[in-house]
């Protein structure tokens, strides 16, 4: 019984400590699987890194020249593009570096690169996801408030909201860095992803319902008044476009973040075999980084 307890405690410790986690990669995976996984993940992320870097750089330049956007909305888009650009400049290189460390068996620095990859991913991808969530709330408020929107959603209030987003993610990241635990990191990250995805889904579902109701009302009015048929058809096209955009945004968010959330939940369970998780956990962040490429397309080109 004593031996069983010690083994369970040791197994749990392996799931928690970065040093033990790297040690398990070294001991539990064959050289071929370890090498192939690391190189494949790195090879896939290199072109993704180039597209994220160039795409968000172009969007930032375009936003600096654009004068038609409402300033608070423009600030949200600029913060999103800047954060996604930082993902390409900081997070992805640290992630690729960690995979190269594993591939070349530099186990002495593996815990350090693992912490660096995890913390930068949590900070920057967390800010990106929370900004996307804030944009969804902003779009819902614009629809609900109508003419009052510009009076309520001011540049100062948006700045305060974004400051809170950065402080929240930065403080949580520092806390995780000082008391790093793979298990705690996994649980907190999964909860945050579920919370922000849920909020964004609710907002876009609400937008979908309101837009549909407006379209029905305008169609009925156009049937009564033939002179408004043209205006109604234009509004119907706008409705279809806005619904299509909302569906694409939500589909992209769920597709990019759900794999990571699922793997994080399973990773926090000590009874699940380590070998069953390592490949999927290594590949899951690539989906999150993919969202940093799709954000400029969905938000700055479709909206």
FINU-686996 format. One record per residue (C-alpha): x, y, z; residue in three letters; residue number from 1. Coordinates in nm, 4 decimals, always signed. Example, Ala and Ser with C-alpha at 12.3 -4.5 7.8 and 13.67 -1.06 7.14 Angstrom:
<fikes>
<px: +1.2300&py: -0.4500&pz: +0.7800&sepa: ALA&drenmi: 1>
<px: +1.3670&py: -0.1060&pz: +0.7140&sepa: SER&drenmi: 2>
</fikes>
This chain:
<fikes>
<px: +0.0000&py: +0.0000&pz: +0.0000&sepa: UNK&drenmi: 1>
<px: +0.2868&py: +0.2329&pz: +0.0839&sepa: UNK&drenmi: 2>
<px: +0.4521&py: +0.1631&pz: -0.2529&sepa: UNK&drenmi: 3>
<px: +0.1251&py: +0.2321&pz: -0.4367&sepa: UNK&drenmi: 4>
<px: +0.0877&py: +0.5652&pz: -0.2585&sepa: UNK&drenmi: 5>
<px: +0.4424&py: +0.6630&pz: -0.3416&sepa: UNK&drenmi: 6>
<px: +0.3910&py: +0.5702&pz: -0.7083&sepa: UNK&drenmi: 7>
<px: +0.0670&py: +0.7707&pz: -0.7298&sepa: UNK&drenmi: 8>
<px: +0.2351&py: +1.0674&pz: -0.5635&sepa: UNK&drenmi: 9>
<px: +0.5265&py: +1.0394&pz: -0.8033&sepa: UNK&drenmi: 10>
<px: +0.2897&py: +1.0183&pz: -1.1011&sepa: UNK&drenmi: 11>
<px: +0.1046&py: +1.3300&pz: -0.9860&sepa: UNK&drenmi: 12>
<px: +0.4321&py: +1.5140&pz: -0.9361&sepa: UNK&drenmi: 13>
<px: +0.5345&py: +1.4242&pz: -1.2923&sepa: UNK&drenmi: 14>
<px: +0.2162&py: +1.5869&pz: -1.4189&sepa: UNK&drenmi: 15>
<px: +0.2828&py: +1.9031&pz: -1.2151&sepa: UNK&drenmi: 16>
<px: +0.6523&py: +1.9936&pz: -1.2206&sepa: UNK&drenmi: 17>
<px: +0.8116&py: +2.1209&pz: -1.5457&sepa: UNK&drenmi: 18>
<px: +1.1355&py: +1.9341&pz: -1.4714&sepa: UNK&drenmi: 19>
<px: +0.9450&py: +1.6097&pz: -1.4258&sepa: UNK&drenmi: 20>
<px: +0.7342&py: +1.6824&pz: -1.7340&sepa: UNK&drenmi: 21>
<px: +1.0448&py: +1.7171&pz: -1.9516&sepa: UNK&drenmi: 22>
<px: +1.1867&py: +1.4051&pz: -1.7891&sepa: UNK&drenmi: 23>
<px: +0.8776&py: +1.2101&pz: -1.8889&sepa: UNK&drenmi: 24>
<px: +0.9109&py: +1.3289&pz: -2.2469&sepa: UNK&drenmi: 25>
<px: +1.2642&py: +1.1957&pz: -2.2391&sepa: UNK&drenmi: 26>
<px: +1.1782&py: +0.8623&pz: -2.0758&sepa: UNK&drenmi: 27>
<px: +0.8290&py: +0.7737&pz: -2.2026&sepa: UNK&drenmi: 28>
<px: +0.8595&py: +0.8614&pz: -2.5716&sepa: UNK&drenmi: 29>
<px: +1.0824&py: +0.6923&pz: -2.8233&sepa: UNK&drenmi: 30>
<px: +1.3483&py: +0.9001&pz: -2.9976&sepa: UNK&drenmi: 31>
<px: +1.1665&py: +0.8639&pz: -3.3300&sepa: UNK&drenmi: 32>
<px: +0.8287&py: +0.9866&pz: -3.2015&sepa: UNK&drenmi: 33>
<px: +0.9895&py: +1.2697&pz: -3.0066&sepa: UNK&drenmi: 34>
<px: +1.2015&py: +1.3858&pz: -3.2995&sepa: UNK&drenmi: 35>
<px: +0.9272&py: +1.3573&pz: -3.5635&sepa: UNK&drenmi: 36>
<px: +0.6685&py: +1.5348&pz: -3.3477&sepa: UNK&drenmi: 37>
<px: +0.9010&py: +1.8243&pz: -3.2663&sepa: UNK&drenmi: 38>
<px: +1.0116&py: +1.8769&pz: -3.6269&sepa: UNK&drenmi: 39>
<px: +0.6603&py: +1.8461&pz: -3.7742&sepa: UNK&drenmi: 40>
<px: +0.5182&py: +2.0989&pz: -3.5272&sepa: UNK&drenmi: 41>
<px: +0.8048&py: +2.3411&pz: -3.5931&sepa: UNK&drenmi: 42>
<px: +0.7765&py: +2.2988&pz: -3.9710&sepa: UNK&drenmi: 43>
<px: +0.4033&py: +2.3765&pz: -3.9616&sepa: UNK&drenmi: 44>
<px: +0.4538&py: +2.6823&pz: -3.7427&sepa: UNK&drenmi: 45>
<px: +0.7219&py: +2.8471&pz: -3.9557&sepa: UNK&drenmi: 46>
<px: +0.4930&py: +2.9419&pz: -4.2511&sepa: UNK&drenmi: 47>
<px: +0.2149&py: +3.0213&pz: -4.0030&sepa: UNK&drenmi: 48>
<px: +0.4545&py: +3.2583&pz: -3.8258&sepa: UNK&drenmi: 49>
<px: +0.5326&py: +3.4394&pz: -4.1531&sepa: UNK&drenmi: 50>
<px: +0.1641&py: +3.4879&pz: -4.2405&sepa: UNK&drenmi: 51>
<px: +0.0717&py: +3.6073&pz: -3.8896&sepa: UNK&drenmi: 52>
<px: +0.3597&py: +3.8549&pz: -3.8880&sepa: UNK&drenmi: 53>
<px: +0.2869&py: +3.9985&pz: -4.2325&sepa: UNK&drenmi: 54>
<px: -0.0937&py: +3.9923&pz: -4.2005&sepa: UNK&drenmi: 55>
<px: -0.1131&py: +4.1789&pz: -3.8707&sepa: UNK&drenmi: 56>
<px: +0.1575&py: +4.4259&pz: -3.9769&sepa: UNK&drenmi: 57>
<px: -0.0519&py: +4.5177&pz: -4.2818&sepa: UNK&drenmi: 58>
<px: -0.3644&py: +4.5542&pz: -4.0674&sepa: UNK&drenmi: 59>
<px: -0.1864&py: +4.7856&pz: -3.8207&sepa: UNK&drenmi: 60>
<px: -0.0692&py: +5.0069&pz: -4.1070&sepa: UNK&drenmi: 61>
<px: -0.4193&py: +5.0114&pz: -4.2564&sepa: UNK&drenmi: 62>
<px: -0.5766&py: +5.1043&pz: -3.9220&sepa: UNK&drenmi: 63>
<px: -0.3362&py: +5.3972&pz: -3.8830&sepa: UNK&drenmi: 64>
<px: -0.4549&py: +5.5378&pz: -4.2158&sepa: UNK&drenmi: 65>
<px: -0.8269&py: +5.4632&pz: -4.1748&sepa: UNK&drenmi: 66>
<px: -1.0421&py: +5.7505&pz: -4.0467&sepa: UNK&drenmi: 67>
<px: -1.3906&py: +5.6065&pz: -4.0980&sepa: UNK&drenmi: 68>
<px: -1.3950&py: +5.3700&pz: -3.7996&sepa: UNK&drenmi: 69>
<px: -1.5442&py: +5.4771&pz: -3.4676&sepa: UNK&drenmi: 70>
<px: -1.2351&py: +5.5521&pz: -3.2475&sepa: UNK&drenmi: 71>
<px: -1.3240&py: +5.3023&pz: -2.9683&sepa: UNK&drenmi: 72>
<px: -1.3804&py: +5.0237&pz: -3.2234&sepa: UNK&drenmi: 73>
<px: -1.0599&py: +5.1221&pz: -3.4000&sepa: UNK&drenmi: 74>
<px: -0.8705&py: +5.0950&pz: -3.0705&sepa: UNK&drenmi: 75>
<px: -1.0088&py: +4.7440&pz: -3.0142&sepa: UNK&drenmi: 76>
<px: -0.9015&py: +4.6330&pz: -3.3623&sepa: UNK&drenmi: 77>
<px: -0.5598&py: +4.7930&pz: -3.3171&sepa: UNK&drenmi: 78>
<px: -0.5096&py: +4.6159&pz: -2.9835&sepa: UNK&drenmi: 79>
<px: -0.6130&py: +4.2849&pz: -3.1409&sepa: UNK&drenmi: 80>
<px: -0.3719&py: +4.3264&pz: -3.4331&sepa: UNK&drenmi: 81>
<px: -0.0892&py: +4.4371&pz: -3.2012&sepa: UNK&drenmi: 82>
<px: -0.1427&py: +4.1389&pz: -2.9699&sepa: UNK&drenmi: 83>
<px: -0.1538&py: +3.8940&pz: -3.2601&sepa: UNK&drenmi: 84>
<px: +0.1643&py: +4.0529&pz: -3.3951&sepa: UNK&drenmi: 85>
<px: +0.3275&py: +3.9921&pz: -3.0550&sepa: UNK&drenmi: 86>
<px: +0.2165&py: +3.6292&pz: -3.0790&sepa: UNK&drenmi: 87>
<px: +0.4277&py: +3.6037&pz: -3.3940&sepa: UNK&drenmi: 88>
<px: +0.7209&py: +3.7961&pz: -3.2459&sepa: UNK&drenmi: 89>
<px: +0.7343&py: +3.6344&pz: -2.8998&sepa: UNK&drenmi: 90>
<px: +0.5026&py: +3.3390&pz: -2.8434&sepa: UNK&drenmi: 91>
<px: +0.5573&py: +3.1357&pz: -3.1583&sepa: UNK&drenmi: 92>
<px: +0.9391&py: +3.1651&pz: -3.1512&sepa: UNK&drenmi: 93>
<px: +0.9417&py: +3.0444&pz: -2.7887&sepa: UNK&drenmi: 94>
<px: +0.7112&py: +2.7562&pz: -2.8840&sepa: UNK&drenmi: 95>
<px: +0.9322&py: +2.6562&pz: -3.1783&sepa: UNK&drenmi: 96>
<px: +1.2408&py: +2.6909&pz: -2.9571&sepa: UNK&drenmi: 97>
<px: +1.0889&py: +2.4554&pz: -2.6993&sepa: UNK&drenmi: 98>
<px: +1.0207&py: +2.1945&pz: -2.9676&sepa: UNK&drenmi: 99>
<px: +1.3766&py: +2.2273&pz: -3.0983&sepa: UNK&drenmi: 100>
<px: +1.5104&py: +2.1836&pz: -2.7451&sepa: UNK&drenmi: 101>
<px: +1.3157&py: +1.8569&pz: -2.7223&sepa: UNK&drenmi: 102>
<px: +1.4299&py: +1.7468&pz: -3.0679&sepa: UNK&drenmi: 103>
<px: +1.7976&py: +1.8072&pz: -2.9871&sepa: UNK&drenmi: 104>
<px: +1.7603&py: +1.6621&pz: -2.6350&sepa: UNK&drenmi: 105>
<px: +1.8692&py: +1.9709&pz: -2.4443&sepa: UNK&drenmi: 106>
<px: +1.7023&py: +1.8504&pz: -2.1261&sepa: UNK&drenmi: 107>
<px: +1.8984&py: +2.0963&pz: -1.9115&sepa: UNK&drenmi: 108>
<px: +1.7049&py: +2.3938&pz: -2.0529&sepa: UNK&drenmi: 109>
<px: +1.3802&py: +2.2111&pz: -2.1378&sepa: UNK&drenmi: 110>
<px: +1.1972&py: +2.3237&pz: -1.8170&sepa: UNK&drenmi: 111>
<px: +1.2947&py: +2.6851&pz: -1.8870&sepa: UNK&drenmi: 112>
<px: +1.1730&py: +2.6830&pz: -2.2487&sepa: UNK&drenmi: 113>
<px: +0.8537&py: +2.5066&pz: -2.1401&sepa: UNK&drenmi: 114>
<px: +0.7777&py: +2.7804&pz: -1.8864&sepa: UNK&drenmi: 115>
<px: +0.8587&py: +3.0498&pz: -2.1420&sepa: UNK&drenmi: 116>
<px: +0.6322&py: +2.8929&pz: -2.4044&sepa: UNK&drenmi: 117>
<px: +0.3429&py: +2.8377&pz: -2.1623&sepa: UNK&drenmi: 118>
<px: +0.3538&py: +3.1820&pz: -2.0009&sepa: UNK&drenmi: 119>
<px: +0.3863&py: +3.3814&pz: -2.3245&sepa: UNK&drenmi: 120>
<px: +0.1046&py: +3.1768&pz: -2.4780&sepa: UNK&drenmi: 121>
<px: -0.1190&py: +3.2418&pz: -2.1778&sepa: UNK&drenmi: 122>
<px: -0.0386&py: +3.6150&pz: -2.1732&sepa: UNK&drenmi: 123>
<px: -0.0605&py: +3.7099&pz: -2.5405&sepa: UNK&drenmi: 124>
<px: -0.3167&py: +3.4573&pz: -2.6631&sepa: UNK&drenmi: 125>
<px: -0.5178&py: +3.5354&pz: -2.3503&sepa: UNK&drenmi: 126>
<px: -0.5179&py: +3.9072&pz: -2.4333&sepa: UNK&drenmi: 127>
<px: -0.6089&py: +3.8253&pz: -2.7939&sepa: UNK&drenmi: 128>
<px: -0.9032&py: +3.6062&pz: -2.6900&sepa: UNK&drenmi: 129>
<px: -1.0276&py: +3.8593&pz: -2.4336&sepa: UNK&drenmi: 130>
<px: -1.0032&py: +4.1357&pz: -2.6950&sepa: UNK&drenmi: 131>
<px: -1.2098&py: +3.9247&pz: -2.9350&sepa: UNK&drenmi: 132>
<px: -1.4619&py: +3.8779&pz: -2.6535&sepa: UNK&drenmi: 133>
<px: -1.4642&py: +4.2548&pz: -2.5890&sepa: UNK&drenmi: 134>
<px: -1.5254&py: +4.3203&pz: -2.9593&sepa: UNK&drenmi: 135>
<px: -1.8256&py: +4.0851&pz: -2.9524&sepa: UNK&drenmi: 136>
<px: -1.9673&py: +4.2800&pz: -2.6562&sepa: UNK&drenmi: 137>
<px: -1.8962&py: +4.6051&pz: -2.8430&sepa: UNK&drenmi: 138>
<px: -2.0851&py: +4.4795&pz: -3.1523&sepa: UNK&drenmi: 139>
<px: -2.3818&py: +4.3754&pz: -2.9363&sepa: UNK&drenmi: 140>
<px: -2.3919&py: +4.7134&pz: -2.7614&sepa: UNK&drenmi: 141>
<px: -2.3808&py: +4.8912&pz: -3.0984&sepa: UNK&drenmi: 142>
<px: -2.6870&py: +4.6949&pz: -3.2071&sepa: UNK&drenmi: 143>
<px: -2.8818&py: +4.7353&pz: -2.8814&sepa: UNK&drenmi: 144>
<px: -2.8102&py: +5.1029&pz: -2.8122&sepa: UNK&drenmi: 145>
<px: -2.8447&py: +5.2495&pz: -3.1595&sepa: UNK&drenmi: 146>
<px: -2.7771&py: +5.6246&pz: -3.1481&sepa: UNK&drenmi: 147>
<px: -2.6811&py: +5.6088&pz: -2.7778&sepa: UNK&drenmi: 148>
<px: -2.3890&py: +5.3776&pz: -2.8591&sepa: UNK&drenmi: 149>
<px: -2.1387&py: +5.6553&pz: -2.9359&sepa: UNK&drenmi: 150>
<px: -2.2278&py: +5.8341&pz: -2.6124&sepa: UNK&drenmi: 151>
<px: -2.1911&py: +5.5265&pz: -2.3915&sepa: UNK&drenmi: 152>
<px: -1.8992&py: +5.3438&pz: -2.5576&sepa: UNK&drenmi: 153>
<px: -1.6313&py: +5.6119&pz: -2.5386&sepa: UNK&drenmi: 154>
<px: -1.2593&py: +5.5962&pz: -2.6082&sepa: UNK&drenmi: 155>
<px: -1.1799&py: +5.6374&pz: -2.2377&sepa: UNK&drenmi: 156>
<px: -1.4009&py: +5.3458&pz: -2.1350&sepa: UNK&drenmi: 157>
<px: -1.2538&py: +5.1201&pz: -2.4010&sepa: UNK&drenmi: 158>
<px: -0.9031&py: +5.2132&pz: -2.2850&sepa: UNK&drenmi: 159>
<px: -0.9965&py: +5.1203&pz: -1.9283&sepa: UNK&drenmi: 160>
<px: -1.1420&py: +4.7887&pz: -2.0485&sepa: UNK&drenmi: 161>
<px: -0.8264&py: +4.7032&pz: -2.2440&sepa: UNK&drenmi: 162>
<px: -0.6091&py: +4.8068&pz: -1.9494&sepa: UNK&drenmi: 163>
<px: -0.8043&py: +4.5619&pz: -1.7334&sepa: UNK&drenmi: 164>
<px: -0.7534&py: +4.2888&pz: -1.9947&sepa: UNK&drenmi: 165>
<px: -0.3755&py: +4.3408&pz: -1.9971&sepa: UNK&drenmi: 166>
<px: -0.3488&py: +4.3680&pz: -1.6175&sepa: UNK&drenmi: 167>
<px: -0.5579&py: +4.0535&pz: -1.5670&sepa: UNK&drenmi: 168>
<px: -0.3547&py: +3.8436&pz: -1.8116&sepa: UNK&drenmi: 169>
<px: -0.0211&py: +3.9884&pz: -1.6981&sepa: UNK&drenmi: 170>
<px: -0.0883&py: +3.9373&pz: -1.3261&sepa: UNK&drenmi: 171>
<px: -0.2119&py: +3.5818&pz: -1.3837&sepa: UNK&drenmi: 172>
<px: +0.0921&py: +3.5077&pz: -1.5998&sepa: UNK&drenmi: 173>
<px: +0.3316&py: +3.6401&pz: -1.3334&sepa: UNK&drenmi: 174>
<px: +0.1543&py: +3.4331&pz: -1.0675&sepa: UNK&drenmi: 175>
<px: +0.1852&py: +3.1215&pz: -1.2824&sepa: UNK&drenmi: 176>
<px: +0.5509&py: +3.2005&pz: -1.3513&sepa: UNK&drenmi: 177>
<px: +0.6385&py: +3.2368&pz: -0.9834&sepa: UNK&drenmi: 178>
<px: +0.4451&py: +2.9261&pz: -0.8809&sepa: UNK&drenmi: 179>
<px: +0.4500&py: +2.7309&pz: -1.2043&sepa: UNK&drenmi: 180>
<px: +0.2500&py: +2.4102&pz: -1.2070&sepa: UNK&drenmi: 181>
<px: +0.1542&py: +2.2320&pz: -1.5270&sepa: UNK&drenmi: 182>
<px: -0.1674&py: +2.1102&pz: -1.3691&sepa: UNK&drenmi: 183>
<px: -0.2722&py: +2.4497&pz: -1.2305&sepa: UNK&drenmi: 184>
<px: -0.1790&py: +2.6154&pz: -1.5603&sepa: UNK&drenmi: 185>
<px: -0.3960&py: +2.3645&pz: -1.7472&sepa: UNK&drenmi: 186>
<px: -0.6992&py: +2.4133&pz: -1.5209&sepa: UNK&drenmi: 187>
<px: -0.6842&py: +2.7956&pz: -1.5214&sepa: UNK&drenmi: 188>
<px: -0.6310&py: +2.8120&pz: -1.8981&sepa: UNK&drenmi: 189>
<px: -0.9219&py: +2.5743&pz: -1.9676&sepa: UNK&drenmi: 190>
<px: -1.1560&py: +2.7750&pz: -1.7426&sepa: UNK&drenmi: 191>
<px: -1.0575&py: +3.1074&pz: -1.9038&sepa: UNK&drenmi: 192>
<px: -1.0988&py: +2.9719&pz: -2.2570&sepa: UNK&drenmi: 193>
<px: -1.4439&py: +2.8322&pz: -2.1726&sepa: UNK&drenmi: 194>
<px: -1.5493&py: +3.1607&pz: -2.0096&sepa: UNK&drenmi: 195>
<px: -1.4427&py: +3.3881&pz: -2.2958&sepa: UNK&drenmi: 196>
<px: -1.5711&py: +3.1529&pz: -2.5659&sepa: UNK&drenmi: 197>
<px: -1.9043&py: +3.1322&pz: -2.3836&sepa: UNK&drenmi: 198>
<px: -1.9312&py: +3.5111&pz: -2.3601&sepa: UNK&drenmi: 199>
<px: -1.8480&py: +3.5603&pz: -2.7272&sepa: UNK&drenmi: 200>
<px: -2.0916&py: +3.2869&pz: -2.8335&sepa: UNK&drenmi: 201>
<px: -2.3698&py: +3.4451&pz: -2.6270&sepa: UNK&drenmi: 202>
<px: -2.3082&py: +3.7899&pz: -2.7797&sepa: UNK&drenmi: 203>
<px: -2.3085&py: +3.6668&pz: -3.1386&sepa: UNK&drenmi: 204>
<px: -2.6135&py: +3.4474&pz: -3.0746&sepa: UNK&drenmi: 205>
<px: -2.7917&py: +3.7542&pz: -2.9381&sepa: UNK&drenmi: 206>
<px: -2.6831&py: +3.9570&pz: -3.2428&sepa: UNK&drenmi: 207>
<px: -2.8152&py: +3.6813&pz: -3.4702&sepa: UNK&drenmi: 208>
<px: -3.1574&py: +3.6822&pz: -3.2978&sepa: UNK&drenmi: 209>
<px: -3.1903&py: +4.0623&pz: -3.3001&sepa: UNK&drenmi: 210>
<px: -3.0846&py: +4.0920&pz: -3.6644&sepa: UNK&drenmi: 211>
<px: -3.3311&py: +3.8234&pz: -3.7633&sepa: UNK&drenmi: 212>
<px: -3.6136&py: +4.0015&pz: -3.5813&sepa: UNK&drenmi: 213>
<px: -3.5261&py: +4.3315&pz: -3.7508&sepa: UNK&drenmi: 214>
<px: -3.5189&py: +4.1613&pz: -4.0914&sepa: UNK&drenmi: 215>
<px: -3.8667&py: +4.0133&pz: -4.0379&sepa: UNK&drenmi: 216>
<px: -4.0092&py: +4.3503&pz: -3.9297&sepa: UNK&drenmi: 217>
<px: -3.8534&py: +4.5330&pz: -4.2258&sepa: UNK&drenmi: 218>
<px: -3.9832&py: +4.2693&pz: -4.4686&sepa: UNK&drenmi: 219>
<px: -4.3381&py: +4.3135&pz: -4.3363&sepa: UNK&drenmi: 220>
<px: -4.3094&py: +4.6911&pz: -4.3627&sepa: UNK&drenmi: 221>
<px: -4.1852&py: +4.6677&pz: -4.7212&sepa: UNK&drenmi: 222>
<px: -4.4862&py: +4.4553&pz: -4.8160&sepa: UNK&drenmi: 223>
<px: -4.7141&py: +4.7317&pz: -4.6916&sepa: UNK&drenmi: 224>
<px: -4.5181&py: +5.0117&pz: -4.8522&sepa: UNK&drenmi: 225>
<px: -4.3785&py: +4.9353&pz: -5.1994&sepa: UNK&drenmi: 226>
<px: -4.1519&py: +5.2419&pz: -5.1943&sepa: UNK&drenmi: 227>
<px: -3.9439&py: +5.0823&pz: -4.9185&sepa: UNK&drenmi: 228>
<px: -3.8764&py: +4.7586&pz: -5.1072&sepa: UNK&drenmi: 229>
<px: -3.5330&py: +4.8733&pz: -5.2262&sepa: UNK&drenmi: 230>
<px: -3.4304&py: +4.9863&pz: -4.8783&sepa: UNK&drenmi: 231>
<px: -3.5553&py: +4.6593&pz: -4.7303&sepa: UNK&drenmi: 232>
<px: -3.3596&py: +4.4521&pz: -4.9819&sepa: UNK&drenmi: 233>
<px: -3.0426&py: +4.6442&pz: -4.8943&sepa: UNK&drenmi: 234>
<px: -3.1024&py: +4.5893&pz: -4.5219&sepa: UNK&drenmi: 235>
<px: -3.1668&py: +4.2205&pz: -4.5873&sepa: UNK&drenmi: 236>
<px: -2.8307&py: +4.1944&pz: -4.7633&sepa: UNK&drenmi: 237>
<px: -2.6645&py: +4.3682&pz: -4.4676&sepa: UNK&drenmi: 238>
<px: -2.8410&py: +4.1271&pz: -4.2324&sepa: UNK&drenmi: 239>
<px: -2.7185&py: +3.8235&pz: -4.4244&sepa: UNK&drenmi: 240>
<px: -2.3654&py: +3.9622&pz: -4.4351&sepa: UNK&drenmi: 241>
<px: -2.3593&py: +4.0399&pz: -4.0616&sepa: UNK&drenmi: 242>
<px: -2.4987&py: +3.6961&pz: -3.9752&sepa: UNK&drenmi: 243>
<px: -2.2426&py: +3.5304&pz: -4.2014&sepa: UNK&drenmi: 244>
<px: -1.9636&py: +3.7279&pz: -4.0351&sepa: UNK&drenmi: 245>
<px: -2.0860&py: +3.6416&pz: -3.6849&sepa: UNK&drenmi: 246>
<px: -2.1082&py: +3.2719&pz: -3.7706&sepa: UNK&drenmi: 247>
<px: -1.7578&py: +3.2707&pz: -3.9195&sepa: UNK&drenmi: 248>
<px: -1.6115&py: +3.4502&pz: -3.6179&sepa: UNK&drenmi: 249>
<px: -1.7690&py: +3.2132&pz: -3.3690&sepa: UNK&drenmi: 250>
<px: -1.6873&py: +2.9046&pz: -3.5757&sepa: UNK&drenmi: 251>
<px: -1.3235&py: +3.0158&pz: -3.5994&sepa: UNK&drenmi: 252>
<px: -1.2975&py: +3.0822&pz: -3.2258&sepa: UNK&drenmi: 253>
<px: -1.4438&py: +2.7452&pz: -3.1312&sepa: UNK&drenmi: 254>
<px: -1.2340&py: +2.5595&pz: -3.3895&sepa: UNK&drenmi: 255>
<px: -0.9083&py: +2.7240&pz: -3.2802&sepa: UNK&drenmi: 256>
<px: -0.9518&py: +2.7170&pz: -2.9027&sepa: UNK&drenmi: 257>
<px: -1.1602&py: +2.4059&pz: -2.8322&sepa: UNK&drenmi: 258>
<px: -0.8786&py: +2.1540&pz: -2.9056&sepa: UNK&drenmi: 259>
<px: -0.6521&py: +2.3304&pz: -2.6565&sepa: UNK&drenmi: 260>
<px: -0.9261&py: +2.3521&pz: -2.3920&sepa: UNK&drenmi: 261>
<px: -1.0056&py: +1.9809&pz: -2.4271&sepa: UNK&drenmi: 262>
<px: -0.6391&py: +1.8779&pz: -2.4066&sepa: UNK&drenmi: 263>
<px: -0.5863&py: +2.1050&pz: -2.1044&sepa: UNK&drenmi: 264>
<px: -0.8755&py: +1.9402&pz: -1.9217&sepa: UNK&drenmi: 265>
<px: -0.7411&py: +1.5922&pz: -1.9921&sepa: UNK&drenmi: 266>
<px: -0.3890&py: +1.7002&pz: -1.9031&sepa: UNK&drenmi: 267>
<px: -0.4990&py: +1.8022&pz: -1.5531&sepa: UNK&drenmi: 268>
<px: -0.6203&py: +1.4454&pz: -1.4850&sepa: UNK&drenmi: 269>
<px: -0.3269&py: +1.2393&pz: -1.3476&sepa: UNK&drenmi: 270>
<px: -0.4832&py: +0.9019&pz: -1.4333&sepa: UNK&drenmi: 271>
<px: -0.4674&py: +0.9601&pz: -1.8111&sepa: UNK&drenmi: 272>
<px: -0.1543&py: +0.8070&pz: -1.9700&sepa: UNK&drenmi: 273>
<px: +0.1119&py: +1.0650&pz: -2.0458&sepa: UNK&drenmi: 274>
<px: +0.1943&py: +0.9193&pz: -2.3874&sepa: UNK&drenmi: 275>
<px: -0.1686&py: +0.9626&pz: -2.4984&sepa: UNK&drenmi: 276>
<px: -0.1521&py: +1.3376&pz: -2.4375&sepa: UNK&drenmi: 277>
<px: +0.1929&py: +1.4533&pz: -2.5358&sepa: UNK&drenmi: 278>
<px: +0.1441&py: +1.4577&pz: -2.9144&sepa: UNK&drenmi: 279>
<px: -0.1988&py: +1.6229&pz: -2.8969&sepa: UNK&drenmi: 280>
<px: -0.0785&py: +1.8747&pz: -2.6383&sepa: UNK&drenmi: 281>
<px: +0.2192&py: +1.9595&pz: -2.8552&sepa: UNK&drenmi: 282>
<px: -0.0023&py: +2.0242&pz: -3.1587&sepa: UNK&drenmi: 283>
<px: -0.2909&py: +2.2068&pz: -2.9839&sepa: UNK&drenmi: 284>
<px: -0.1166&py: +2.5480&pz: -2.9470&sepa: UNK&drenmi: 285>
<px: -0.0781&py: +2.5645&pz: -3.3256&sepa: UNK&drenmi: 286>
<px: -0.4586&py: +2.5940&pz: -3.3525&sepa: UNK&drenmi: 287>
<px: -0.4508&py: +2.8868&pz: -3.1091&sepa: UNK&drenmi: 288>
<px: -0.1781&py: +3.0574&pz: -3.3124&sepa: UNK&drenmi: 289>
<px: -0.3846&py: +2.9988&pz: -3.6271&sepa: UNK&drenmi: 290>
<px: -0.6507&py: +3.2235&pz: -3.4756&sepa: UNK&drenmi: 291>
<px: -0.3973&py: +3.5094&pz: -3.4746&sepa: UNK&drenmi: 292>
<px: -0.3770&py: +3.4691&pz: -3.8527&sepa: UNK&drenmi: 293>
<px: -0.7540&py: +3.4514&pz: -3.9051&sepa: UNK&drenmi: 294>
<px: -0.8374&py: +3.7480&pz: -3.6789&sepa: UNK&drenmi: 295>
<px: -0.7241&py: +4.0179&pz: -3.9248&sepa: UNK&drenmi: 296>
<px: -0.9201&py: +3.8513&pz: -4.2040&sepa: UNK&drenmi: 297>
<px: -1.2432&py: +3.8184&pz: -4.0071&sepa: UNK&drenmi: 298>
<px: -1.2403&py: +4.1473&pz: -3.8170&sepa: UNK&drenmi: 299>
<px: -1.0679&py: +4.3961&pz: -4.0432&sepa: UNK&drenmi: 300>
<px: -1.1684&py: +4.2707&pz: -4.3877&sepa: UNK&drenmi: 301>
<px: -1.5205&py: +4.1346&pz: -4.3304&sepa: UNK&drenmi: 302>
<px: -1.6556&py: +4.3838&pz: -4.0781&sepa: UNK&drenmi: 303>
</fikes>
